[in-house]
Amino acid sequence: MKDNLRVQLVWGIALCMAGIGVFFRIPQVMPQIKSIPHFLNAIGFIYFSFYLLGILLVAGGVKKLRDVYRKYREIQ
């Protein structure tokens, strides 16, 4: 059971880190996307999609970490 909790803990941390990474990467990638004429009309939707992705990754990671903590407390 503890091995499973460790895997879930690592997975939760990875989700949070991926979400944070998305937030740091958006300002670097958006100028490249803006340079593509086809995407100029949908730039607002692209921003929304990237930020939503980051929020969902962080929220999923936090939920996973919270669940792992609760299960760990039950074992102890």
N, C-alpha and C positions, 0 to 999 in steps of 0.2 A: 504493500500500500504506500509506503514512504517513497519508493522509487517512482511510482506513478505521480505522486505529489511533486517530486523534484522535476519531473518532465513537464508537468503542468505549470510549475513555477517558471521554468525557463521559457516556456511558450508564452506565458503572460508578459514576461519581461521583453521578449522579442517583439510581441505585438505593440507594446508601448513604445519601444525604441523605433520601430518601423514608422509608427504614426508621427513621432517627433521628427524623424528623418524626412518625412513628407513635408512637414512645415518648413524645415530648413531648405529643402530642395526647390520649393515652389518659386521663390524669387529668382533662382538661377535658371530655371527652365522656361519660365513664362516669356522672357524676351525672345527666346528661340522659337517658341510657338507663335508669338505675335508676328514674327517675320514671315510666316507662311500665310499667303493671302487667302487661302481657302478657309482658314480658321478665324479670320478677323470678325466675322459676323457673330460668331459663337463664343467670343472671348469671355464674356460674363459667365456663361454656362460652364466653360472650362475651369475658370477660377472656382466656381461653386463646387464642381465635381472634385477637384483636387483637395479643397479644404474639407469637404464632407468625408472624403476618403481618410484624411488624417484624423478627423474627429472620431470616425468609426473605429479606426485602428486603436487609438488611445483608449477609447471607451471600452472596447472589447478586451484590451489588455488589463485595464483596471478591474473590470468585472471578473476576469479570470484570476487575477491576483487575490481579489477579495474572496472568491470561492475557495481558492487553495488555502487561504488563511483560515477560513471557517472550518474546512475539513481537517486541517492540522490541529486546530483547537479541540475538535471532537476526539481526535486520537489521543491527545495528551490527557 
